[in-house]
């Protein structure tokens, strides 16, 4: 049974001459890095704004969307790359939805009323 060579061990000059060097190794092609934005579907924000409009706490029919409800509606769960909810909230702020404190529960969230 032939003996297994240790790394860097050569039997003769030909083995040593044929071994790859740093000059022989080609750098790998640039791999595109995955970012949190790749997992965010901004069409969900468009769908939310088509169904709801921003309002104040004392508006009739106002619904309160805290972070857990926003995560459920937008399917924005924390992943290894970060929290996609912050990107969705930023995009909702551009559309006029702003985070405010709920006076009853003292939680931050967004007030919205359904469009009919």
N, C-alpha and C positions, 0 to 999 in steps of 0.2 A: 504494500500500500504506500503510495507516494506521500511524502511529508508535506504538510501545508506550510507555505511560506509565511513568515511574519511580514507585517507591513514594513516596507523599506528594505527587505532582505533580498539580495540578488545572488543567483548561483554563479553567474559568469558576467563577463563584460557586455555581451549581447543583451542580456536581461536589463542591465543597467542603462544601456544606450537606448533601448526601446521604451523605457518608462516615460510617461508623460511629465512634462515640466509645466511650470506656471505659464510659460509662453504658449504652450499648446492648448491650454484650457481657454475656451472662448467665453466671454461674459454672457450670462443669460440675457435674453431679451427683457426689456423693461416690462414688468407686469403691472397692469393698471391696478391701483389700490382701490379697495372698496371703501366707500364712505357711508355715513349715516344717511345722506341724501339719496343714496341708491335704493334705500328701503322705504322711503317716504313716497306715498302716492298723493300728489297734490290735488288730484281729481276728487279725493275724499273731502278736501276743504271746499271745493266748488259745489259738491253735492250738499254739504252741510249748509253753506250759505244760500243754496237754492231752497232748502227746506226751512231754514230759520233766518230771522233777522235780529240784529242786536237791539237790546232794550234795557231799561232800568229795572231795578228790583221791584218797584211798585207798579209796574205795568200789568194790566190784566192778562192772565194767561202766561206770565213769564215762567220759564223753566230755568232751573239752576244746573249748570254743568260744572261739577267739580272735577278734579283731575281723574278720579276713578271712572266717572261717567264719560268724560272725554276719551279716555283710553279705550273704553268699551265701544263707543260709537265709532271712533276713528281706527280702532285696532292698532293703537300706538303703544305697544308694550316694549319695555326696556330690553335691549339686546346687548350683545358683546361690544358693539360699536358705540353705544350710548343710549340716550333717551330721545326717541323720535317725537315725543309729545312737545318738546320745546320748539321744534321746527314747525309743527302744526299750529301751535299757539302763536308763534311769530307771524305765520301766514294769515291766521284768523284776525290778528291785530291789524294787519294791513287792510283787511276787509271791513274793519269797523268794530269787531268784537274785542272788548277789553276785559281784562281780569279785574274783578272787584271782590271785596270781602262780603260774604253772606253775614248779615247782621244776627241771624239766629244761631248758625253753627260756627261762626267765626272761621270759615274756610274760604280760601281764595277760589274763584271760579268765574264762569262766564254766564251772564243772564241773556237768554234768547227767547223769542216768542216765535211760534210756528207760523209760517206763511200759508195763507189759504188761497 
